[in-house]
Amino acid sequence: MTVALMWEARAAEGRGEELLAWARAQELPARPVRRETFRAAQDRVLVITWWDAAPDAELPELPEPAGELVMRAVHRWRFESLGEG
């Protein structure tokens, strides 16, 4: 079964590139099947990791960045893959 963990943060004013670099530099204690990083308007950064695991498995997640780097707490979501189509 595949589980996708989504981590999304909004950078403090003018700190989008710094947040993006911070997110890319974060190492997880285990290697996901896949990891992809995105950016969006308003200096938002999204990281999705895919894991071969049960939906309720204990999985490593990116931490919260330092408070001055972000405008608000990180948003996190967990999804179970239902396959293509």
VEXNURO-896603 format. One record per residue: residue in one letter; chain; x, y, z of N, C-alpha, C in turn. Coordinates in Angstrom, 1 decimal, padded with zeros to 4 digits. Atoms other than C-alpha are relative to their C-alpha. Layout:
BEGIN
<rec resn="A" chain="A" n_xx="X" n_yy="Y" n_zz="Z" ca_xx="X" ca_yy="Y" ca_zz="Z" c_xx="X" c_yy="Y" c_zz="Z"/>
...
END
This chain:
BEGIN
<rec resn="M" chain="A" n_xx="000.8" n_yy="-001.2" n_zz="000.0" ca_xx="000.0" ca_yy="000.0" ca_zz="000.0" c_xx="000.9" c_yy="001.2" c_zz="000.0"/>
<rec resn="T" chain="A" n_xx="-000.7" n_yy="-001.2" n_zz="000.0" ca_xx="001.2" ca_yy="003.5" ca_zz="-000.7" c_xx="-000.7" c_yy="001.1" c_zz="000.7"/>
<rec resn="V" chain="A" n_xx="000.5" n_yy="-001.1" n_zz="-000.8" ca_xx="000.8" ca_yy="006.4" ca_zz="001.7" c_xx="000.8" c_yy="001.2" c_zz="-000.4"/>
<rec resn="A" chain="A" n_xx="-000.7" n_yy="-001.2" n_zz="000.3" ca_xx="001.6" ca_yy="010.0" ca_zz="000.7" c_xx="-000.2" c_yy="001.0" c_zz="001.2"/>
<rec resn="L" chain="A" n_xx="000.1" n_yy="-001.0" n_zz="-001.1" ca_xx="002.5" ca_yy="012.5" ca_zz="003.4" c_xx="000.3" c_yy="001.4" c_zz="-000.7"/>
<rec resn="M" chain="A" n_xx="-000.2" n_yy="-001.3" n_zz="000.5" ca_xx="002.1" ca_yy="016.2" ca_zz="002.5" c_xx="000.3" c_yy="001.0" c_zz="001.1"/>
<rec resn="W" chain="A" n_xx="-000.5" n_yy="-001.0" n_zz="-000.9" ca_xx="003.9" ca_yy="019.0" ca_zz="004.3" c_xx="000.0" c_yy="001.3" c_zz="-000.7"/>
<rec resn="E" chain="A" n_xx="000.1" n_yy="-001.3" n_zz="000.6" ca_xx="003.1" ca_yy="022.6" ca_zz="003.5" c_xx="000.2" c_yy="001.1" c_zz="001.0"/>
<rec resn="A" chain="A" n_xx="-000.3" n_yy="-001.2" n_zz="-000.8" ca_xx="004.4" ca_yy="025.9" ca_zz="004.9" c_xx="000.0" c_yy="001.2" c_zz="-000.8"/>
<rec resn="R" chain="A" n_xx="-000.1" n_yy="-001.4" n_zz="000.6" ca_xx="004.2" ca_yy="029.6" ca_zz="004.1" c_xx="001.1" c_yy="000.8" c_zz="000.7"/>
<rec resn="A" chain="A" n_xx="-001.1" n_yy="-000.8" n_zz="-000.5" ca_xx="007.3" ca_yy="031.6" ca_zz="004.5" c_xx="-000.4" c_yy="001.3" c_zz="000.5"/>
<rec resn="A" chain="A" n_xx="000.1" n_yy="-001.4" n_zz="-000.4" ca_xx="007.6" ca_yy="034.8" ca_zz="006.4" c_xx="000.3" c_yy="000.9" c_zz="-001.2"/>
<rec resn="E" chain="A" n_xx="-000.2" n_yy="-001.0" n_zz="001.1" ca_xx="007.6" ca_yy="037.9" ca_zz="004.2" c_xx="001.5" c_yy="000.0" c_zz="-000.5"/>
<rec resn="G" chain="A" n_xx="-001.3" n_yy="-000.1" n_zz="000.6" ca_xx="010.6" ca_yy="037.8" ca_zz="001.8" c_xx="000.9" c_yy="-001.2" c_zz="000.3"/>
<rec resn="R" chain="A" n_xx="-000.9" n_yy="001.1" n_zz="-000.4" ca_xx="011.9" ca_yy="034.4" ca_zz="003.1" c_xx="-000.3" c_yy="-001.3" c_zz="-000.8"/>
<rec resn="G" chain="A" n_xx="000.4" n_yy="001.2" n_zz="000.8" ca_xx="010.5" ca_yy="032.1" ca_zz="000.4" c_xx="001.2" c_yy="-000.9" c_zz="-000.4"/>
<rec resn="E" chain="A" n_xx="-001.2" n_yy="000.8" n_zz="000.4" ca_xx="013.9" ca_yy="031.0" ca_zz="-001.0" c_xx="000.7" c_yy="-000.6" c_zz="001.1"/>
<rec resn="E" chain="A" n_xx="-000.6" n_yy="000.6" n_zz="-001.2" ca_xx="015.2" ca_yy="030.4" ca_zz="002.5" c_xx="-000.8" c_yy="-001.2" c_zz="000.5"/>
<rec resn="L" chain="A" n_xx="000.8" n_yy="001.2" n_zz="-000.4" ca_xx="012.3" ca_yy="028.2" ca_zz="003.4" c_xx="000.1" c_yy="-001.1" c_zz="-001.0"/>
<rec resn="L" chain="A" n_xx="-000.1" n_yy="001.1" n_zz="001.0" ca_xx="012.6" ca_yy="026.3" ca_zz="000.1" c_xx="001.4" c_yy="-000.7" c_zz="000.2"/>
<rec resn="A" chain="A" n_xx="-001.3" n_yy="000.6" n_zz="-000.3" ca_xx="016.3" ca_yy="025.7" ca_zz="000.8" c_xx="000.0" c_yy="-000.8" c_zz="001.3"/>
<rec resn="W" chain="A" n_xx="000.1" n_yy="000.7" n_zz="-001.3" ca_xx="015.6" ca_yy="024.7" ca_zz="004.4" c_xx="-000.7" c_yy="-001.3" c_zz="-000.2"/>
<rec resn="A" chain="A" n_xx="000.8" n_yy="001.2" n_zz="000.2" ca_xx="012.9" ca_yy="022.2" ca_zz="003.3" c_xx="000.8" c_yy="-001.1" c_zz="-000.8"/>
<rec resn="R" chain="A" n_xx="-000.8" n_yy="000.9" n_zz="000.9" ca_xx="015.2" ca_yy="020.7" ca_zz="000.6" c_xx="001.2" c_yy="-000.7" c_zz="000.8"/>
<rec resn="A" chain="A" n_xx="-001.1" n_yy="000.4" n_zz="-000.8" ca_xx="018.0" ca_yy="020.3" ca_zz="003.2" c_xx="-000.3" c_yy="-001.0" c_zz="001.1"/>
<rec resn="Q" chain="A" n_xx="000.5" n_yy="000.9" n_zz="-001.1" ca_xx="015.9" ca_yy="018.3" ca_zz="005.7" c_xx="000.2" c_yy="-001.5" c_zz="-000.4"/>
<rec resn="E" chain="A" n_xx="-000.2" n_yy="001.4" n_zz="000.2" ca_xx="017.0" ca_yy="014.7" ca_zz="005.9" c_xx="-001.0" c_yy="-000.8" c_zz="000.9"/>
<rec resn="L" chain="A" n_xx="000.8" n_yy="000.9" n_zz="-000.8" ca_xx="014.6" ca_yy="012.0" ca_zz="007.1" c_xx="000.8" c_yy="-001.2" c_zz="000.4"/>
<rec resn="P" chain="A" n_xx="-000.8" n_yy="001.2" n_zz="-000.5" ca_xx="015.8" ca_yy="009.0" ca_zz="009.2" c_xx="-000.2" c_yy="-001.2" c_zz="-000.9"/>
<rec resn="A" chain="A" n_xx="000.3" n_yy="001.1" n_zz="000.9" ca_xx="014.3" ca_yy="006.7" ca_zz="006.6" c_xx="-000.2" c_yy="000.6" c_zz="-001.4"/>
<rec resn="R" chain="A" n_xx="000.2" n_yy="-000.5" n_zz="001.4" ca_xx="014.2" ca_yy="007.0" ca_zz="002.8" c_xx="-001.3" c_yy="-000.3" c_zz="-000.6"/>
<rec resn="P" chain="A" n_xx="001.3" n_yy="000.3" n_zz="000.6" ca_xx="010.8" ca_yy="007.4" ca_zz="001.2" c_xx="000.1" c_yy="-000.6" c_zz="-001.4"/>
<rec resn="V" chain="A" n_xx="000.0" n_yy="000.5" n_zz="001.4" ca_xx="009.9" ca_yy="005.7" ca_zz="-002.1" c_xx="000.2" c_yy="001.1" c_zz="-001.0"/>
<rec resn="R" chain="A" n_xx="-000.1" n_yy="-001.2" n_zz="000.8" ca_xx="009.7" ca_yy="009.1" ca_zz="-003.6" c_xx="-000.2" c_yy="001.3" c_zz="000.9"/>
<rec resn="R" chain="A" n_xx="000.1" n_yy="-001.3" n_zz="-000.6" ca_xx="010.1" ca_yy="012.7" ca_zz="-002.5" c_xx="000.0" c_yy="001.1" c_zz="-001.0"/>
<rec resn="E" chain="A" n_xx="000.0" n_yy="-001.1" n_zz="001.0" ca_xx="009.1" ca_yy="015.8" ca_zz="-004.4" c_xx="-000.3" c_yy="001.3" c_zz="000.7"/>
<rec resn="T" chain="A" n_xx="000.1" n_yy="-001.3" n_zz="-000.6" ca_xx="009.3" ca_yy="019.5" ca_zz="-003.5" c_xx="-000.6" c_yy="001.0" c_zz="-001.0"/>
<rec resn="F" chain="A" n_xx="000.7" n_yy="-001.0" n_zz="000.8" ca_xx="007.0" ca_yy="022.3" ca_zz="-004.9" c_xx="000.1" c_yy="001.3" c_zz="000.6"/>
<rec resn="R" chain="A" n_xx="000.2" n_yy="-001.3" n_zz="-000.5" ca_xx="006.7" ca_yy="026.0" ca_zz="-004.6" c_xx="-001.2" c_yy="000.6" c_zz="-000.6"/>
<rec resn="A" chain="A" n_xx="001.2" n_yy="-000.6" n_zz="000.5" ca_xx="003.6" ca_yy="028.2" ca_zz="-005.1" c_xx="000.0" c_yy="001.5" c_zz="000.4"/>
<rec resn="A" chain="A" n_xx="000.1" n_yy="-001.4" n_zz="-000.4" ca_xx="002.5" ca_yy="031.8" ca_zz="-004.8" c_xx="000.0" c_yy="000.2" c_zz="001.5"/>
<rec resn="Q" chain="A" n_xx="-000.1" n_yy="-000.4" n_zz="-001.4" ca_xx="002.8" ca_yy="033.6" ca_zz="-001.5" c_xx="001.1" c_yy="-000.7" c_zz="000.8"/>
<rec resn="D" chain="A" n_xx="-001.2" n_yy="000.6" n_zz="-000.6" ca_xx="006.1" ca_yy="031.9" ca_zz="-000.8" c_xx="-000.4" c_yy="-001.3" c_zz="000.8"/>
<rec resn="R" chain="A" n_xx="000.4" n_yy="001.3" n_zz="-000.5" ca_xx="004.5" ca_yy="028.5" ca_zz="-000.1" c_xx="000.9" c_yy="-001.1" c_zz="-000.5"/>
<rec resn="V" chain="A" n_xx="-000.9" n_yy="001.2" n_zz="000.3" ca_xx="006.6" ca_yy="025.3" ca_zz="000.0" c_xx="-000.8" c_yy="-001.2" c_zz="000.3"/>
<rec resn="L" chain="A" n_xx="000.7" n_yy="001.3" n_zz="-000.2" ca_xx="005.1" ca_yy="021.8" ca_zz="-000.4" c_xx="000.9" c_yy="-001.1" c_zz="-000.2"/>
<rec resn="V" chain="A" n_xx="-000.8" n_yy="001.2" n_zz="000.1" ca_xx="006.9" ca_yy="018.6" ca_zz="000.2" c_xx="-000.9" c_yy="-001.2" c_zz="000.1"/>
<rec resn="I" chain="A" n_xx="000.8" n_yy="001.3" n_zz="-000.1" ca_xx="005.2" ca_yy="015.2" ca_zz="-000.6" c_xx="001.0" c_yy="-001.1" c_zz="000.0"/>
<rec resn="T" chain="A" n_xx="-000.8" n_yy="001.3" n_zz="-000.1" ca_xx="006.8" ca_yy="011.9" ca_zz="000.4" c_xx="-000.9" c_yy="-001.1" c_zz="-000.2"/>
<rec resn="W" chain="A" n_xx="000.8" n_yy="001.2" n_zz="000.2" ca_xx="005.5" ca_yy="008.6" ca_zz="-000.7" c_xx="000.7" c_yy="-001.2" c_zz="000.7"/>
<rec resn="W" chain="A" n_xx="-000.5" n_yy="001.1" n_zz="-000.8" ca_xx="005.9" ca_yy="005.5" ca_zz="001.5" c_xx="-000.7" c_yy="-001.3" c_zz="-000.4"/>
<rec resn="D" chain="A" n_xx="000.6" n_yy="001.3" n_zz="000.1" ca_xx="005.3" ca_yy="001.8" ca_zz="001.0" c_xx="-000.4" c_yy="-000.5" c_zz="001.4"/>
<rec resn="A" chain="A" n_xx="000.3" n_yy="000.2" n_zz="-001.4" ca_xx="003.4" ca_yy="001.5" ca_zz="004.3" c_xx="-001.5" c_yy="-000.1" c_zz="000.2"/>
<rec resn="A" chain="A" n_xx="001.5" n_yy="000.0" n_zz="-000.4" ca_xx="000.0" ca_yy="001.0" ca_zz="006.0" c_xx="-000.4" c_yy="001.4" c_zz="000.3"/>
<rec resn="P" chain="A" n_xx="000.4" n_yy="-001.4" n_zz="-000.2" ca_xx="-002.1" ca_yy="004.2" ca_zz="006.3" c_xx="000.2" c_yy="000.5" c_zz="001.4"/>
<rec resn="D" chain="A" n_xx="-000.2" n_yy="-000.5" n_zz="-001.4" ca_xx="-001.6" ca_yy="004.3" ca_zz="010.1" c_xx="001.4" c_yy="-000.3" c_zz="000.5"/>
<rec resn="A" chain="A" n_xx="-001.4" n_yy="000.3" n_zz="-000.4" ca_xx="002.1" ca_yy="003.4" ca_zz="010.0" c_xx="000.7" c_yy="001.3" c_zz="000.6"/>
<rec resn="E" chain="A" n_xx="-000.8" n_yy="-001.0" n_zz="-000.6" ca_xx="004.5" ca_yy="005.5" ca_zz="012.1" c_xx="001.1" c_yy="000.4" c_zz="-001.1"/>
<rec resn="L" chain="A" n_xx="-001.0" n_yy="-000.4" n_zz="001.1" ca_xx="006.5" ca_yy="007.5" ca_zz="009.4" c_xx="000.7" c_yy="001.3" c_zz="000.3"/>
<rec resn="P" chain="A" n_xx="-000.7" n_yy="-001.3" n_zz="-000.3" ca_xx="009.1" ca_yy="010.2" ca_zz="009.6" c_xx="-000.6" c_yy="001.1" c_zz="-000.8"/>
<rec resn="E" chain="A" n_xx="000.6" n_yy="-001.2" n_zz="000.7" ca_xx="007.9" ca_yy="013.7" ca_zz="008.7" c_xx="001.0" c_yy="001.2" c_zz="000.2"/>
<rec resn="L" chain="A" n_xx="-000.8" n_yy="-001.2" n_zz="-000.1" ca_xx="009.7" ca_yy="017.0" ca_zz="008.1" c_xx="-000.5" c_yy="000.7" c_zz="001.3"/>
<rec resn="P" chain="A" n_xx="000.3" n_yy="-000.8" n_zz="-001.2" ca_xx="009.9" ca_yy="019.1" ca_zz="011.3" c_xx="-000.6" c_yy="001.4" c_zz="-000.3"/>
<rec resn="E" chain="A" n_xx="000.4" n_yy="-001.4" n_zz="000.1" ca_xx="008.5" ca_yy="022.5" ca_zz="011.9" c_xx="001.3" c_yy="000.9" c_zz="-000.2"/>
<rec resn="P" chain="A" n_xx="-001.2" n_yy="-000.9" n_zz="000.1" ca_xx="010.9" ca_yy="025.2" ca_zz="010.7" c_xx="000.0" c_yy="001.0" c_zz="001.2"/>
<rec resn="A" chain="A" n_xx="-000.1" n_yy="-001.0" n_zz="-001.0" ca_xx="012.1" ca_yy="027.9" ca_zz="013.1" c_xx="-001.1" c_yy="001.0" c_zz="-000.2"/>
<rec resn="G" chain="A" n_xx="001.2" n_yy="-000.9" n_zz="000.0" ca_xx="009.2" ca_yy="030.3" ca_zz="014.0" c_xx="000.2" c_yy="001.2" c_zz="-000.9"/>
<rec resn="E" chain="A" n_xx="-000.2" n_yy="-001.2" n_zz="000.8" ca_xx="010.8" ca_yy="033.3" ca_zz="012.3" c_xx="000.0" c_yy="-000.2" c_zz="-001.5"/>
<rec resn="L" chain="A" n_xx="000.0" n_yy="000.3" n_zz="001.4" ca_xx="011.0" ca_yy="031.5" ca_zz="009.0" c_xx="-001.3" c_yy="-000.2" c_zz="-000.7"/>
<rec resn="V" chain="A" n_xx="001.3" n_yy="000.3" n_zz="000.5" ca_xx="007.3" ca_yy="030.8" ca_zz="008.6" c_xx="-001.1" c_yy="001.0" c_zz="000.6"/>
<rec resn="M" chain="A" n_xx="001.0" n_yy="-000.9" n_zz="-000.5" ca_xx="004.1" ca_yy="032.9" ca_zz="008.9" c_xx="-001.0" c_yy="-000.7" c_zz="000.9"/>
<rec resn="R" chain="A" n_xx="000.9" n_yy="000.7" n_zz="-000.8" ca_xx="002.1" ca_yy="030.1" ca_zz="010.6" c_xx="000.5" c_yy="-001.4" c_zz="000.1"/>
<rec resn="A" chain="A" n_xx="-000.4" n_yy="001.4" n_zz="-000.2" ca_xx="002.3" ca_yy="026.5" ca_zz="011.7" c_xx="-000.1" c_yy="-000.8" c_zz="-001.3"/>
<rec resn="V" chain="A" n_xx="000.0" n_yy="000.9" n_zz="001.2" ca_xx="003.0" ca_yy="023.8" ca_zz="009.1" c_xx="-001.3" c_yy="-000.7" c_zz="-000.1"/>
<rec resn="H" chain="A" n_xx="001.2" n_yy="000.8" n_zz="000.2" ca_xx="000.0" ca_yy="022.1" ca_zz="007.6" c_xx="000.5" c_yy="-001.4" c_zz="-000.5"/>
<rec resn="R" chain="A" n_xx="-000.3" n_yy="001.3" n_zz="000.3" ca_xx="000.2" ca_yy="018.3" ca_zz="007.3" c_xx="-001.2" c_yy="-000.8" c_zz="-000.4"/>
<rec resn="W" chain="A" n_xx="001.1" n_yy="000.9" n_zz="000.4" ca_xx="-002.0" ca_yy="015.7" ca_zz="005.5" c_xx="000.6" c_yy="-001.3" c_zz="-000.3"/>
<rec resn="R" chain="A" n_xx="-000.4" n_yy="001.3" n_zz="000.4" ca_xx="-001.8" ca_yy="012.0" ca_zz="005.0" c_xx="-001.1" c_yy="-000.6" c_zz="-000.9"/>
<rec resn="F" chain="A" n_xx="000.9" n_yy="000.5" n_zz="001.0" ca_xx="-003.3" ca_yy="010.3" ca_zz="002.0" c_xx="000.4" c_yy="-001.5" c_zz="-000.3"/>
<rec resn="E" chain="A" n_xx="-000.2" n_yy="001.4" n_zz="000.4" ca_xx="-003.7" ca_yy="006.6" ca_zz="001.0" c_xx="-000.3" c_yy="000.0" c_zz="-001.5"/>
<rec resn="S" chain="A" n_xx="000.2" n_yy="000.1" n_zz="001.4" ca_xx="-003.2" ca_yy="005.9" ca_zz="-002.7" c_xx="-001.0" c_yy="-001.0" c_zz="-000.4"/>
<rec resn="L" chain="A" n_xx="001.0" n_yy="000.9" n_zz="000.5" ca_xx="-006.1" ca_yy="004.4" ca_zz="-004.5" c_xx="000.3" c_yy="-000.5" c_zz="-001.4"/>
<rec resn="G" chain="A" n_xx="-000.4" n_yy="000.4" n_zz="001.3" ca_xx="-004.2" ca_yy="003.8" ca_zz="-007.7" c_xx="-000.3" c_yy="001.0" c_zz="-001.1"/>
<rec resn="E" chain="A" n_xx="000.3" n_yy="-000.9" n_zz="001.1" ca_xx="-004.4" ca_yy="005.4" ca_zz="-011.1" c_xx="-001.4" c_yy="-000.2" c_zz="-000.5"/>
<rec resn="G" chain="A" n_xx="001.3" n_yy="000.2" n_zz="000.7" ca_xx="-007.7" ca_yy="006.1" ca_zz="-012.8" c_xx="-001.2" c_yy="000.2" c_zz="000.8"/>
END
